[in-house]
Amino acid sequence: MNKHCVGFFVVAFVMLFFSVAVEAAQNNPPIRKDESLRRGETRETLDQNLFRDARVKKAYQVAKDIPWVLDSIYCYCHCDVFSKHKSLLSCYVDDHAAM
């Protein structure tokens, strides 16, 4: 096989790869955050490094990463009765979730 044939196959492969990638991107649009269900918690979550337990650290990091999800979930610990909690996200603005 000469240099021109190899070059042709490389260019053809690259074109095929990008056409498949473009088609996949068009069929799977990026996920968008749905902020419409938020319950109104606007306070910052606590820093995960304030805690020693690895599971608690991970939970606080997740709360920091996806606050719009946790703010759309009702908190079933009834902390809203005793404090200013608005959603599950509210448990992560203080040490309530670590207890």
C-alpha positions in Angstrom: 0.0 0.0 0.0 1.4 3.4 -0.9 1.4 6.6 1.1 -1.6 8.0 -0.8 -3.8 5.0 0.1 -2.9 5.2 3.7 -3.6 8.9 3.8 -7.0 8.3 2.1 -8.0 5.7 4.7 -6.9 7.9 7.6 -8.9 10.9 6.2 -11.9 8.6 5.6 -11.7 7.2 9.1 -11.5 10.6 10.7 -14.5 11.9 8.6 -16.5 8.8 9.5 -15.7 9.2 13.2 -16.7 12.9 13.3 -20.0 12.2 11.4 -20.9 9.5 13.9 -20.0 11.9 16.8 -22.1 14.7 15.4 -25.1 12.4 14.8 -24.8 11.1 18.4 -24.7 14.6 19.8 -27.8 15.6 17.8 -29.7 12.5 19.0 -28.6 13.0 22.7 -28.8 16.7 23.6 -27.1 17.7 26.8 -29.0 17.4 30.0 -30.3 20.7 31.3 -31.0 21.5 34.9 -34.7 21.8 35.7 -34.9 24.6 38.2 -38.7 24.8 38.1 -39.3 22.5 41.1 -37.0 24.3 43.5 -38.4 25.1 46.9 -36.4 28.2 47.5 -33.2 27.3 49.5 -30.6 29.8 48.6 -28.0 29.4 51.4 -24.6 27.8 50.7 -24.0 24.2 51.7 -21.3 23.5 54.3 -17.8 22.5 53.1 -17.4 18.8 53.1 -14.0 19.1 54.8 -15.6 20.2 58.0 -16.5 16.5 58.6 -14.4 13.4 59.3 -16.7 10.6 58.2 -16.2 9.7 54.5 -19.9 9.1 53.9 -20.8 12.4 55.4 -18.1 14.2 53.3 -19.5 12.5 50.2 -23.1 13.5 51.0 -22.1 17.2 51.5 -20.1 17.1 48.2 -23.1 15.8 46.4 -25.3 18.5 47.9 -22.8 21.1 46.6 -22.7 19.4 43.2 -26.4 19.1 42.5 -28.3 21.6 44.8 -31.2 22.0 42.3 -32.0 18.3 42.8 -31.9 18.3 46.6 -33.8 21.6 46.7 -36.7 20.0 44.8 -37.1 17.2 47.3 -39.2 17.5 50.4 -37.3 16.7 53.6 -39.2 14.0 55.6 -37.3 14.6 58.9 -39.8 17.4 59.6 -37.0 19.9 60.2 -39.2 22.5 58.6 -41.4 22.4 61.7 -38.5 23.4 64.0 -36.3 25.5 61.8 -36.2 27.4 58.5 -35.7 24.4 56.4 -37.4 24.6 53.0 -36.2 21.3 51.4 -33.7 18.5 51.6 -31.0 20.9 50.6 -31.6 22.9 53.8 -30.2 20.0 55.8 -26.9 20.6 54.2 -26.5 24.3 54.9 -25.8 23.3 58.5 -24.7 20.1 60.3 -28.2 18.7 60.4 -27.5 16.1 57.6 -24.4 14.9 59.5 -26.4 13.9 62.6 
